[in-house]
C-alpha cells in the first residue's frame, strides 16, 4: 500500500471524541485515553486518528487488548514489549481509520507519545517542520508505506532525543 500525506482535516478531532466515547462505554474506568499523533497536533498526515490508552501494567495491557479485539479492533504487527498496537481495519489502514496504542503509563513509549504531542502543540513552527518532513519522507520512500514508516520512525527517534535534551536544559527552579 502506498502512503499519502494529506492536509489536516478538522473532522479528525470529532472522530477522536466520538471513538473515545465509544471506547469508554466498554473499557474499564481506570484507563487513560489520549489523542496523539498528527491529528492531535492539528497537522496533516495519513488522516489516521491515533489513540493512546494508558494502563497500570502489562497484565492490564493484555486485558485491554483482548477487550478491544472483542469490540472490532485488530492486532497489528507493530507491538513491542511495552506497547500493543491495534487498528480499526484488518488490512493496511487508510484515511479515517483508528490506530490504538496501549502502553503502561510508566513506560517510555507512553511518555514519548505524550512528550512529542505536547512539544509539537507548544511549538507550531516545529509542527509545520514535522509536517513538511513527512511529505519529504514520503517522497524519499517512493510513497512506499513500509519504507516511509521506517524513515519516519528514524526521524521521530532523533526528534524525541532533541526534545528530551531541550527538556533537560530547562531550569526547573530547584534550589
C-alpha positions in Angstrom: 0.0 0.0 0.0 1.2 3.5 -0.8 1.4 6.3 1.7 -0.4 9.6 1.1 0.2 12.6 3.3 -2.8 14.9 3.3 -3.6 18.2 4.8 -5.2 18.2 8.3 -9.0 17.7 8.4 -10.8 19.1 11.4 -13.2 16.2 11.3 -10.4 14.0 12.8 -10.9 15.7 16.2 -14.6 15.0 16.1 -13.9 11.4 15.1 -11.5 11.0 18.1 -14.1 12.4 20.5 -16.7 10.0 19.1 -14.4 7.0 19.3 -13.3 7.9 22.8 -16.9 7.9 24.0 -17.5 4.5 22.3 -14.3 3.1 24.0 -15.3 4.4 27.4 -18.6 2.5 27.0 -16.9 -0.9 27.2 -13.4 -0.3 28.7 -12.6 -0.1 32.4 -12.7 3.3 34.1 -9.2 3.1 35.3 -7.6 3.6 31.9 -6.5 6.9 30.4 -7.4 7.7 26.8 -5.3 10.3 25.0 -5.5 11.7 21.5 -1.9 11.6 20.0 -0.3 11.7 16.6 -0.7 14.3 13.8 -4.4 14.7 14.2 -4.0 15.6 17.9 -1.5 18.3 16.9 -3.6 19.7 14.1 -1.2 18.9 11.2 -1.6 16.8 8.1 -0.6 13.2 7.8 -2.2 9.9 6.7 -5.5 11.2 8.3 -5.5 8.3 10.8 -6.6 9.0 14.3 -4.0 7.8 16.8 -5.3 6.9 20.3 -3.1 6.2 23.2 -4.5 4.1 26.0 -2.6 4.2 29.3 -2.9 1.3 31.7 -1.3 0.4 35.0 0.8 -2.6 33.9 1.5 -5.2 31.3 -1.2 -7.6 32.6 -3.8 -4.8 32.1 -2.3 -4.0 28.7 -3.2 -7.6 27.6 -6.7 -7.4 29.1 -7.4 -4.2 27.3 -6.1 -5.7 24.0 -8.5 -8.6 24.4 -11.5 -6.3 25.1 -10.6 -4.2 22.1 -10.3 -7.3 19.8 -13.8 -8.4 21.1 -15.1 -5.0 20.0 -13.8 -4.9 16.4 -10.2 -3.9 16.6 -7.4 -6.0 15.0 -3.9 -6.5 16.5 -1.2 -5.3 14.2 2.4 -6.2 13.7 3.8 -3.1 15.4 3.6 -4.3 19.0 6.6 -4.1 21.3 7.4 -5.1 24.9 5.8 -2.0 26.4 3.2 -1.3 23.7 0.4 -3.1 21.9 -0.8 -1.8 18.5 -4.3 -2.3 17.2 -6.2 -0.9 14.2 -9.8 -0.5 13.2 -9.1 -2.3 10.0 -7.5 -5.7 9.5 -5.7 -4.6 6.3 -3.3 -1.6 6.0 -5.3 1.2 7.2 -6.2 4.3 5.4 -7.9 7.7 5.6 -10.2 8.0 8.7 -9.1 4.7 10.5 -8.1 4.5 14.1 -4.8 3.2 15.5 -4.7 2.3 19.2 -1.5 2.1 21.1 -1.9 0.5 24.6 1.0 1.2 27.0 1.6 1.2 30.7 1.6 4.8 31.9 5.1 4.3 33.4 6.6 3.1 30.1 8.9 5.1 27.8 6.5 4.5 24.9 3.7 6.2 26.8 5.8 9.1 27.9 7.3 9.6 24.4 3.8 9.8 22.8 2.8 12.5 25.3 6.1 14.3 25.2 6.0 14.5 21.4 2.4 15.6 21.2 2.7 18.3 23.8 6.0 19.6 22.3 4.5 19.9 18.8 1.4 21.6 20.1 3.5 24.1 22.1 5.9 24.7 19.1 3.8 25.4 15.9 7.0 26.1 13.9 8.2 22.6 14.8 4.8 21.1 13.9 5.0 22.7 10.5 8.5 21.4 10.1 7.4 17.9 11.1 4.5 18.0 8.6 6.9 19.1 5.8 9.4 16.4 6.8 6.6 13.8 6.5 6.0 14.9 2.9 9.7 14.8 2.2 10.0 11.3 3.7 7.0 10.0 1.7 8.7 11.3 -1.5 12.0 9.8 -0.4 10.3 6.4 0.2 8.8 6.5 -3.3 5.4 6.6 -1.4 6.0 3.0 -0.3 4.3 2.8 3.1 6.8 0.4 4.8 9.8 2.5 3.7 8.0 5.6 4.8 7.2 4.1 8.3 10.9 3.2 8.7 12.1 6.6 7.7 9.6 8.4 9.9 10.5 6.2 12.9 14.1 7.1 12.5 13.2 10.8 12.2 11.0 10.6 15.3 13.7 8.9 17.4 16.0 11.8 16.5 13.3 14.4 17.2 12.4 12.8 20.6 16.1 12.8 21.6 16.3 16.5 20.7 13.2 17.3 22.7 14.5 15.3 25.7 17.8 17.3 25.5 15.8 20.5 25.4 13.7 19.4 28.4 16.9 18.6 30.3 18.3 22.1 29.6 15.3 23.8 31.1 15.9 25.0 34.6 13.1 23.7 36.7 13.9 26.0 39.6 15.3 23.5 42.0 17.1 25.4 44.8 
